[in-house]
Amino acid sequence: MKIILLGPPGSGKGTQAQRLVHRYNIVQLSTGEMLRAAVAAGTPIGLKAKDIMAVGGLVPDEVVVGIISDRIDQDDAKNGFILDGFPRTVPQAEALDDLLKHKHMKLDAVIELRVNESALIDRVEKRAEETRARGEEVRVDDTAEVLVKRLAAYRAQTEPLIHYYSEKRKLLTVDGMMTIEEVTREISRILHAVGAVESKASKKAGSAKRTSGKPTPKAAKTAVQARAAAKKPAKSARKVVKRPSSRPKKAVKKAPARAAKRVTKKRAKA
């Protein structure tokens, strides 16, 4: 399973990603975490990123793609992965397509959690009011003003991506305003529909096919014994057929000899 989750702040993308990770035993790949891990591990691509980050530069796409390439080759990613925070631009999406093609992989789906922005802003404002009512301080990054800016940035960033993946028929949209459980069920339905998840029926059929193709030692032994038992009567039958066929031949040979002796005796008397 190889998917991309798109969703604005407050859409519940993080919650759904964690549910997918635990349900399907896949990994969530965050570009920020991968960069830090690569730097800490001292990999060649990580050292390159470290030098760029040390001077306050933006890590170029080819470096990020290189880190993703190293990461998806690790054992814990063999069942699949969710890309979080990448790609952010169409050139990054194209670079990801090239990477997956080179590795003989394919992207199963790009799932967008679509939300009502006005409803999200209302939620944040209500949460801020409840926080103040408890006498607590509201986080500076958890205000309606901040959310409005983040939503605008998300729209500007992802609209070209949505168009890109829509043209490739990879984009699937889920109503992010549903309950958490409903969103989870809808994502699961989509993943089964696109073939990213093997159904239970398919697994059973595959298991039955493998079992029928490889008989158990006991079954194999029984089959050998049955074939051996079937051969024994056939041999006996062939022996029985041979005995009666030889007797008439002897009788036919003796009969003319006896008749000749009787004729000779009669002539002698005469």
Secondary structure, 3 states (H helix, E strand, C coil): CEEEEECCCCCCHHHHHHHHHHHHCCEEEEHHHHHHHHHHHCCHHHHHHHHHHHCCCCCCHHHHHHHHHHHHCCHHHCCCEEEECCCCCHHHHHHHHHHHHHCCCCCCEEEEEECCHHHHHHHHHHHHHHHHHCCCCCCCCCCHHHHHHHHHHHHHHHHHHHHHHHHCCCEEEEECCCCHHHHHHHHHHHHHHCCCCCCHHHHHHHHHHHHHHCCCHHHHHHHHHHHHHHHHHHHHHHHHHHHHHHHHHHHHHHHHHHHHHHHHHHHHHC
